[in-house]
Amino acid sequence: MQLRACSVLRSRFRIFCGGIAAFCAGALLWAGAGPAGSDTQSSAAKSRQAYSDQIQQHYRFAFGKDQISAPGNAAAEGGGFLPPNAFPSASYCAHCHQEAYHQWRQALHANSFRTPFYRHSVNILLKTKGVEFARHCDSCHNPIAVLGGALDTSYSGDRSFDSDGVTCMVCHSIQSADSKEGNGGYVIGIPAVMVDAQGNRIPGMVPDAEILAHLERHSKAVMQPFYRSAVFCEACHKANLPPMLNDYKWIRAFSAYDEWQASKFSHQTPLTFYSADLTTCQGCHMTRAQNALPEPGAKDGTFASHRWLAGNTAVPFYYGLDEQLQKTIDFLRSGNYLNVDIFALRVDKTQQIFAPLGTVPFHLSAGQMVDVYVVVQNKNIGHSLIPEVRDLYEAWLQFTATDANGKMIYRSGFLQPDGTLEPGAHSYTNRPVNVIGDFVDNHMVWAIHSVAYDNTIQSGRSDLVRYRFMIPSDIKGPVTLHAQVNYRHLRQTYLNNIFGADHPSYPVVELASGRRKVSLGDNWPQAPLPDANPDWMRWNNAAIGYLDELQHADAVDAFKQVLRLRPDFKDGYVNLGVAYVDWEKYQDARAPLEKALMLKPHDARALYYMALVERRARNTDAEVADLEEVVAQYPDCREARRELGISYYQQHRPDEAIAQFKALQAIDPDDLAAHYNLAILYRRKGMKKEAAYEAQQYTIKRVDPGAPTYSLDYLRHHPEISNESVPWHVHAESIPQESKAPQANSQKEMHP
């Protein structure tokens, strides 16, 4: 079967590569398995060494000997530098991989370095701190430049690689990416499209005819099993700001990888509110589809997308890549990623909340003050909404209330005439600040000392948003309530910084929405809305929102409503226990957790929280037994490893505690509890060097006790947005009733 598959692939290659293969057959670079191939490898090795030696003579190693990419982490196999021309170009790969090349050319990887959006901030870094600091960013945005030694004032070589960003042979030359550090935490091998008969990588380009004759050796050179894992993506989609960059301390910048690992899609933790099939980054961002152009990498007529569709609409919009832009918008609008539920109503600040709307009767009169509760569920995203650089991207909740004639009663989350988002909007963004409490604009991450607020919805969790407004006395009912999550890449003020105020409006995409009508007078239960979550899930999502806002009593009441509707729902009892544990009412948590374990013995999620209950009750043997069982079922669960290490520590079992904290560091090398406890444990064992290292890591990675002062300074000077820094807050009326507010349909220009 394997021989037949290779034969079929050869036929496909020859159909559209025959002419090129004939042309290349006489090429000087030959990749045969005999002496000629060995000579090529030897010659390339000598050439690489000579190039590396030449670069090192003048290269500024600003952060340590041989640290070529620091403050980044990119490295070449064997150390040293790689000549940029050692990387076969993407156009060379396009000889045969036409579909892959077509998609890649429009994708973010191909445009990772050249775009004005990236260049704007990195150029500020170059001018203010020096080119060597840009290695931190370019380890992911321009790997060939970093590994080629081009990030140095002494470099004067060809820089044609800048326009290709992350090329085919950057990703397909990576040999390992297991550092867990991010910031380009990969090791690139000698760029090769083939290996010889002994499995040695043959550097550079080879004739297409030679590839056709040895497809299995081509595949071995350019594919690694871990390319299909989330760890592969982690190398760049996890970032920190090290002290060598900011002259301050270590700060976590972002980690889509850690967020995925904590989600229901990773199957590496039991501590999620919902379950789902195992899905990696590639499962969402490299989905298979029918290829339009010849593509020998296709299987059964489909090809894994090399567009890496995600949230970046700005780059395809700027370059006029209409196909990529439309596919990106379609991706953002597909997949049932979010659920927007207009969940509840409270009238005249009474204690009674009518929820879930549509299932309970209530009375509404003109002249009353109402609170509307909107629940936004991160239903099917494997990371937060939104991930990574929330200081540049904008996602927000737009809410309107209109009367029967479409007259605006209330609105929040609208775009102002200058294109900026109104300050009081409920936004999924953040506000990093510097040492004097000013907003760190232009993505100058090296200046960040604190974050005034950081609003997001983690995977599988929910956000509960409150709006308060008056029902006008002269209203013509019914009242239509509409909530939608909008997304823009990038925020208007950053676009203005790059282009000035005079530039086209960048796309705003509606990700999800919900709508309900409420009548003046009596409102009676109605049939469920199409595609609405079932009532138990509506309560569950509201409870999760309450829990994340530290509204524990309301969370407990909402989880009890879930159990009223689903009395045999195991996770409902666990959720109730979680709320009590978070509320530090450990004894109250015992009964629902015991009920969950009765419904499903050995349930890891219930056992984890039961262990915390047993700890407070001083039942140490039961505590340890529960955590050991969780770790046995989920060896990559950070929380279980951490708590088991603490349990062993408290029981004076130092070797076992050390083993758990080291295992935790293998999952997350930045875990503060691991650093802190290992520093103590190593010191007690007389391992002074190891103890000093862990203490130093704890000190540099813990939150600066003075950092909140910088945030408070910022919020004090910006009261219009300080509301967003409070976990529980209300968006009160933002426009006077008598003002001539825009009609509801005037918002249509917000949608591309």
N, C-alpha and C positions, 0 to 999 in steps of 0.2 A: 504493500500500500504506500509506503514512504517513497519507494522508487517511482511508482506511478505518479504520485503527487509532484515529485521533482520534475518528472517528464512534462507534466501539464504546465507547470510554472515556466519551464524552459521554452515551451511553445509560445506561451503568452509573452514572455520577454522578447522572443525573436520577432514577433509580429510587429512591435513598435520600436524595438531597439536594434534591429538588424543592421540598418545603415550606420548607426553610431558605432556598433560593435565592430563592423568592418573597418571603419575609420580609425578606431582606437587600437585595433589589433597590432599595429606596428608601434604603439607608444613605447617610449623609452622606459617608463616605470613598469616593470613586469612583476607579477605576483605568483610565479610558479612555485611548486613545492620543492624544487631542486635547488642546486647551488645558486642560481640566479636570484631566487627569493631570499636566500640567506645573505647574499651580498647586498641586496636592497635593504634588508633589516639592519645590517651592520653599518652601511653607509648612512642610513637615516639616523641611527643612534649617534654616530659621530657628528653628524650635522646638527642634531639637537643639542648635544653637549657643547659644541662650539658656540652655538647661538646662546645657550644658557650662560656660558662663561662670559660671553661678550656683554650680555645684559647686566650681569651681576657686577661688572666692573664699575658701573656708574649708577646702579639702581639704589634708590634710597630705601633702606630697610628701616623704616621709622619705628617699628614696634617689635624688633627682635631679629636676630640673625636668621636668615632663610625663611622668614615669615612673609612670603611674597604677596599674600592677599589680605593680610591683617589691615584693618579691623574685621575683614571678612574671613571665611574659612575655606575657600576654594583651594584645591591642591591638585597637582599632577602626579601620577604614579611615578615613583622613583625620585620625586623632588625636582626642584629647579623649574625652569621655564620651558614653554613649548613654543616653537616658531608659529606665528599665526597661519602661515601657509601650510602647516601640517594638517590643518582641518580642511578636508575636502568641502568644497562649497555646496550650498543648497542647490544651485543650478546643476551641479554634477549629479546629485541624487535625482534631480528631476528628469534626467535622461529616461529613466524607467518609471520612477514613482511620481507620475504626473498628478494624480489626485492628491497625494500627500503634499506635494509642493504647492499646488493651487490653494489648498486650505491653509497651509502654514504661512504662505506669503501674506495672507490677510489677517492672520491671528496675532495675538499679543506677543507671542514668543518672537516672531519675526520683527516686531516693532518695539521690542523691549527697551532699546537704547535711544533710538533716534527721535522719538516723539517730543514735541515741545512741552508736554505735560511732565515728563520725566526730566528732560534737560533743564527746565526752569529751576527746579529745586537743587539738582545736583550741581549745576553751574554756580549756585550760591555757595555750596560747600567747597567747590574748587577755589573760589575767589577768597573766601573767608578763612579757610583752614588749610587748604593745600590739596594737591592732586592725590597724595597718598591716602587721604581720608576717604576719597571716593571709591577706593577699593572695597570698602564696606558695602556700598550699594551695587557696584558693578560686578561683584562676584556672582550676582544673579542676573543683572541687566546686561552685562557685556562680558561674559566669561572669557572669550578669546582675548580680549584686551588685557584682562587681569593676568591670565596665565601666560600671555605673550610678553608681559613686561611693559605694556604700552601705557600703564597708569603711572607714569614717571616723567618728570620734566626733561630727562635725557633722551626720551624715545623720539626718534625721527623717522620711523618706518612707515610703510603704507598702512592706512587705516580704513581700507575699503570694507573691513569686517564690521564697522560700526553700523552700517545700514541693514545688516542681517541679524543683529541681536543674538538671540539664542537659536543657532542653526541646527539642522538635523544632526550633525556630527558632534554637537555639544552634548545633547541628551543621549545620543546613541554611542557615546564613548565613555559615559560614566560607569565606573566599575564598582563603586560602593557609595552609599549615602546613609550611613547608620550612626552619624555623630550625634544626632538629636540636638544639634546646636542651631541648625538653620543658617542663615546668612551665607548661603553657598556652601553648605556642609557636605560637599561631595568630593570624590577623588576621580579625576578623569585619566583614563589610560591613553596610550598612544592612539591617536585617531586612526581607525582602520576600518575598511569596508570588507576585509577578508582576513581569515587566519590561514596559516599554511597547514600542511598535512599533520604536523605535530601540535597544532592548536596555538601556535605563536602568532601574535598580531602582526600583520603586514602593514607598515605605515603608508599613508597617502592614498592617492587614487590608483586604481588598477583598470585595465581595459574591461569594458562591459562584457566582452566575450569570455573573459576569465571568470567573471561572476556567474555568467550563464552556465559555465561548465562545472561550477562548484557552489551551487545555491546553498547547500547545507553549511559550507564554510563562510559564506556571506552572512547567513543568519546568525551563526555563532559569534561573529565579530560585532554585530550591531544590535543584538537582542540579549537581554539578561532577564531571568525570571522576576527579579524584584522591580523591573520597570512597571509591572502591573500592581505594585503595592503602594499604599499610602506613604510609606517611608521614602519612596523615591521622590514624591512631590514635596515631602517635608523639607528636603534640602534647601529649598528656597521659600516655601510658604510657611516659614517660621523664622522670626527675626528677633534679635535683641539689640539693645544699644549698649555696647560695652564701654567701660571707663576710658579706654584708649581713644574712643570716638568723642565722648562728651566731656571729658575731664571732670567727671562727677561720680557716677556709680553705674552699676549694671541695672538696666531697665528692660523689662520685657516689652517689645514693640507690638508684636502680634503673633498668633499661632493658629492658623486654620487647622493645622495638623492636630494640635492638642484638643481643639474644639471637636474635631471629628472623632478623636479617640474617646472622648467623653460622651459621645452621642450613641443613639440606639443603632446606628449603622455600622459601628466598628465591631460590635460583639466582644469588646474587651472590658466592658464594665456592666454590672447588673443594675447600676444605680440610675436608671433612666425611667421616666414616667411612662413611656410607650416602648413597644418593640417593633422591629422591622427586619427585613432581610439584610444580610451582610452586603454592604456597598462601599467600595473604596472611592477615592477621588475620581479615578478613571471611570468608575461606573456611572457618574453623572456628567463629567466634563469631557469624556472621550467615548460617548455612546456610538454604537455601530449604526451605520446607515448605508444605503446603496450608493456606490460610487458612480459618478458621472463620467470620469475620465479613466483611462487605463491605469490600473493599480495592482501590481503583482502581490502587494501585501494584503489584498482583500481576501476574505474567506467566505465561501458560500455566497458570494455576490455582495457582501457588506464589508465596510472598512471602518476601523476605529477612528473617530473624528480627530483630526489634527488642527481643528479650529480652537479647541479648548474653550468652548462657549461658556461664558460666565456673566459678569456684570459690566464689562467695559464697553460702553457705547460711544465713548468720546473718541477713541482712536479711529475706529472705522468711520465715524461721522467726519472727523477732521480730514482724513485722507480720501474720502469719497468712496469707501469700500462698501457699496450698497448691499452687496450680498451678505457680507459679514455682519453689517449693522442689522439687517432684517432678521437674520438667523439669531442674533443675540437678543433682539427684542422678543422674538418668538420663544426663545429659551426662557427668558425671564417671565413670560406670561403663561408658560406651560407647567405641567408637572404638579399642580396642586400644592405648591410649596408653602403657601400661607393660607390661613383661614381668618377672615375678619367677621366677627360676630358682634352685632349690636345686642348686647347680652341683657342689660337691665336698665331700669328706670327708677329714680327716686324722686318723689314730689315734695316740694316745700321743705327740704332738709329734715324730713321725718326719718325715723330709724328704719321704717319699712322700705325694703327694696323689692320691686316687682321683677322677678327673674325665674327662669329665662323668659325674655319677651316672646310673646306668641303662645305661651303655655299657661299664663295666669291672667285673671281678670284684674283690671284697675280702672280708675277714673281720672281723667285729665281735664282741667279747666283752664280757660284763658286767664292770664294774670298770675299764673303759678310759676314758681321757680322750679326748674327740673335739673336733675343730674342724670346724664346718660353715661352708661358704662359700656365701653367697647373693649372686647378681648381680641387681641391679635395673637394667633398661634403660629409659631414656627414649626410647621407640621412636617415638612419633608425636605428641609435643607440640612445637610450634614455638618454645618458649622453655624456660626452666629449670623444674625441679620443686623448689620452687615459686617463681614469679616475684614480683617486687615486694617487698612488705613482709613479709619472713620473720620479723621480730621479733613479728608479730601472728598470722600464720597458722601452723598446725601440720600438718606431714606427717611421718610416722615409719614405721619398719619394726617390725612386731610379729612376734615369733618365738616359737614354742613347740615343745617336744618332749614327747610323751606316750607312755605305754606302752599295752599292748593293752586295759587297762581304763579308759583315759582319764585315768589319774593323771598329774599334771604332773611331769615330770622337770626341766624348765628352761623359763623364760620370760623374755622381754625385750620392752620396749616396751608395757607395760600401763598402763592408767589406774588411779591410786590411788583409795582410797575418797572422797577429796575432789574427784575429777574431774580432778586434775592428772596430767600425764604423768610417769611415773617418771624421775628425773634421768638414769639411765644409758641411756635409750633412744637408738637410732640415729635421729636426727631430721634432717629437712631444714629447718632453721631457722637463725637466727643469734643472736648476743648482742652488740648494740652497747653500748659503754661510754662513760662520760664522762671528764672530765679527772682524776677521782680514782679511776678504776677501778671504778665502780659500774655495774650494769646500767641502761641507759636504758629505764625502764619507760614505759608510757602513750604510746608512740610520740612521745616528745618529741624529734623528730629534730634540733632545733636544739641539743641538748646532746651530740650524738654527736661523739666525738673519735677513736674507734677501733672495731674489731670484733674481739671475742675469737675467734670462729669464725663461719664462714659456709658451711654445708653445703648443697649443692644438686647436682642432676644436670643439666648442660646438655643441650640438645636433641641427640639422636643419640648421647649418651654413656652410660656405665654406672657404677654404683657397686658395688664389691665389699665386702661386709660379712661379718665373721667373728664366730662365736659359739663359745664354749668351755664345755664342761660335762662332768661325769662320768656315765657310764652306771652306774646303781645296781647293786649286786651281787645284789639280790633282784628284779631287773626281770622283768616278764612281757612278752616281746616279741610282735610287732615294735614298733619305735619309729617313731612318725609325726612327721615334721618338717613344720612348717607356717609359712610366711612370708607376710605380707600388708602392703601399704602402705596405711596409714590417713590420713585427712585430716579436719581440723576447722578450721572458720572461726568462731570465733577461739580462741586459747589460753585455758584456763580462768582463769588468773590475771588476764588482761585483762578477761574477762567479770566476774570478781569485783570488779575495780576500778570497773567501771561500775555494777553492780547490787547489789554485796554478795554474800556467799556463798550467799544463798538465792535461787536462780533456776533455771528449768528447765535440764535438760541439753541442750546444743546438739548438733546432729547430728554424728555421726562416720561418715564414708563410707569404705567399703573400695574403693580404686581398682583394685587388682590383687592376685593371690595365687598362690602355688605350694605344692604339697604332694608329699611323697615318703615312702614307707615303706621302712625298712631293717630287715633281719632280724638277729637274733642268730645268729652262725655265718656260713656262707658266703652271699654275695650274688652273683648271676649277672646278666649283661646281660639287659635287659628291652626290650620294645617301647617305642618313644617314647610319651610322654604326649600326650594330645590337645592340640592347639594349641601344642605346644612348638616352640621355635625349632629349626631343624636343627642338627646337632652343630657344623658349622663356625661358625655364628653364635654358638652358646654359647661356643665358644673365643674368638671375636672379641670378644664383649662382656666376657668375663673379662679379656682382654688390655687392653682399653680401661680397665677398672677398675684393673688393675695400673699402667698408664701414668699415670693421673691421681693415683695414690697414690705415684708416684715409685719404684715397684718395677720398675726397668727390666729386670733379668735375667729376672724372671718374665714380664714383658710380652713380651720377645723369644721366650721359650720358648712362650708361648701363641700368639703370631702364627705361629710355625713349625708349630704343630699345625693352624692354619687352612690353611696351604699344603699340609700333608700330606693333608688331606681335599680341598682344591681347588687342585691344582697349577697350573691355568691361570687363577687368580683374580687379575686385575691389581691390585685394591686390596689383596689380601693382601700382595703384595710392597711396595706403597707403605706399608702399615701397619708392616711390619717395618722399612722405612727410617725411618719416623717415630720408632719406638722407639729406633733407634740414634742418630738426630739428637738426640732429647731427652736421651739418655744421653751425648751429646757424643762418640760413637764414629763420627765422620763417615766415616772410611775404610770401616768395616764397612757403612755405609748405602749405599755406591755400588752394590754388586752387585745387591741387591734392587731398587733404583730403576732401574737399567739394564734389568733383566728386565721391570719394569713398562712401561718405554718401548718395549721390544721388542714386548710384547703389544699396547700401544696407543700408537703414536707421537704426540707432541705432547700427551700427557695433562697437563693443567694442574697437577693435584695432584702428580704425580711430578716435573714440571719445577720446581715451587716448592721442594721439598725437595732436589732435585738442585742447584739454585742455591746453597743453603746449604752443600752438600758442596763445590761448586766454589770457593766463597769461602774455605773453610778450606784448600783445596789451592792457593790463589792463582791459580786459572784465571779471571781477572777477566772476560775477554771471554765465556767460556762462562756465567759467572754472570749477567752482564748480559743476554745473549741469552735465557737461560731465563726470567728475570724479566720481560723485555719481552714475551715470548710469553704469559706468564700474564696480565699486565695487558691485553694485547690481547684475550684471551678473556674476562677477568673484570675490567672496568674499575672495578667497585665493591668489589673485594677489598681490604680494608684492609691485610692482611698483605703482599700483593704490592706495593702502592704504597709501604708503609713500607720494605720491604727494597730495592726498586729505588731509592728515594731515597737510602738509605744507600750502596748500590753506586755511584751517581753521585757522591755526596759523596766517597767514598774514591778515586774515579778523578779527582778534581779537575774535575768537570763541574758547577759550581755552579748554572748556570741550569737545567739539566735536573733537578738535585736539588731545587731550589726548586719547580719545576713539579710534581714528584711529591708533595712534602710539602703543597703547597697543594691538590692533588687529594685527598690523604688528609684534609685538614681539611674539605673539602667533604662528605666521607662522615662523618667523625667530628671535630668541632671541638675535642674534648677530648684528642686523641691526644698523649701526652707526647713521643714521639719527634719528632713534627712540630714541636711548640713548641721543643724543645731544639735541633734541627738548624737550624730557620729562624732562631732567635736568633743562632746562629753565622754562618750564611751571610749574613744581612742585615748583620751587623756587618762582615764582610769586604768587603761591597760598599759600605760607607759609608752604609747605610740605617739610621741610628741610631734613628729613631723607631720603625720597624717592628721592629728588633732588640729595643728596650726592651720593646715590647708583648709579643713572643713570650717573652722572658725572664720577664716578670712573670706571664704565663699559665702557664709551666712551673713557676714557683715556687709559685704558689697552688694548682696542681692536682696536683703531685707529693705522694706520701705523706709525711706529717710523720714525720721520722726518730724522733721521740720517741713516736709513736703506739703502737708495740708495747709500750712500758712500761705503758701504761694497760691493754692487754689482758692482759699477764702478771700485773698486780696482781689483775685480776678472776679469772683462772684459778687463781692461788695461793690465793685465798679460797674457791674453788668447785671443789675437787678432784673432786667427784662428777660433774662434767660436763666436766672438762678433757680427758678422753679424746677427746671429739668434735673437739677442735682439732688432733689429730694425723692426718695423711693416712692412715697405716696404723695401725689399732688393732684390738684384740680386745675383744669384749664378753664378759667372764667371768661365771661363775656368779653370779646375783644373789639366789637363794633357797637356804637350806639344804635338803639332801635330806630331813631329818626333819621339816621344817616342813609344816604343813597348808596347802599351796598350793591355790588354787581349782582346780576341775576345768575341763577345756578348754571345756566348753559354757557356763561361767559368763561368757564374754566376749560372749555374744550381745547383751547390752544395749548394746554399742558400735555396733551397726548400726541405723540408723533404719528 
